[in-house]
Amino acid sequence: MKNYKIFIIAIVLISLGACKKYEEGPSFTLLSPSKRITGTWDLKETAINDSIINLNDIPSLLGSDTSLNSTGLDFDFGEIKINKINLIFEKDGEGEFAFNVSVMFYPFSWSEKLEWNFDEEKDNVSITMQEETQEFRIIKLTKKELWLLKTEEIENRIETLSFKFDKVPKN
């Protein structure tokens, strides 16, 4: 009985003494950040400066000249419907950025290999694709949710981009 009481007291002290690693949680977990981030993540919400944007509004944010004519094809970004965007983090530090779109009702999927790693404190994750590295602050990392934040200066303005992902269950 004495060992049982010590165990309960230890659990309570750990729970009370543990501070949250990430702003939005979790408060307590036995899984390491590496184990939690590994898997496929489905983008559910994107915001710019705390204003939620629809994924299909992204082409209009690119500006008024949204046609590509360098290949001889007249292509309008307004004809793209974004169906799904996924980030895939593998435990070895590799992964994929994948998306599924419809262009004039024709489905199209594309993926790009990536490399990822945490900083020393595991507060940030760096993602490298096509030799360009982007760093994101982790706001929330549970076994089911991942929230990332990126702050950058664009045309002398500070822009905050946030991304909320849900983990895709394994089959």
Secondary structure, 3 states (H helix, E strand, C coil): CHHHHHHHHHHHHHHHHCCCCCCCCCCCCCCCHHHHHCEEEEEEEEEECCEEECHHHHHHHCCCCCEECCCCCCEEHHHEEEEEEEEEECCCCEEEEEEEEEECCEEEEEEEEEEEEECCCCCEEEEEECCEEEEEEEEEECCCEEEEEEEEEECCEEEEEEEEEEECCCC
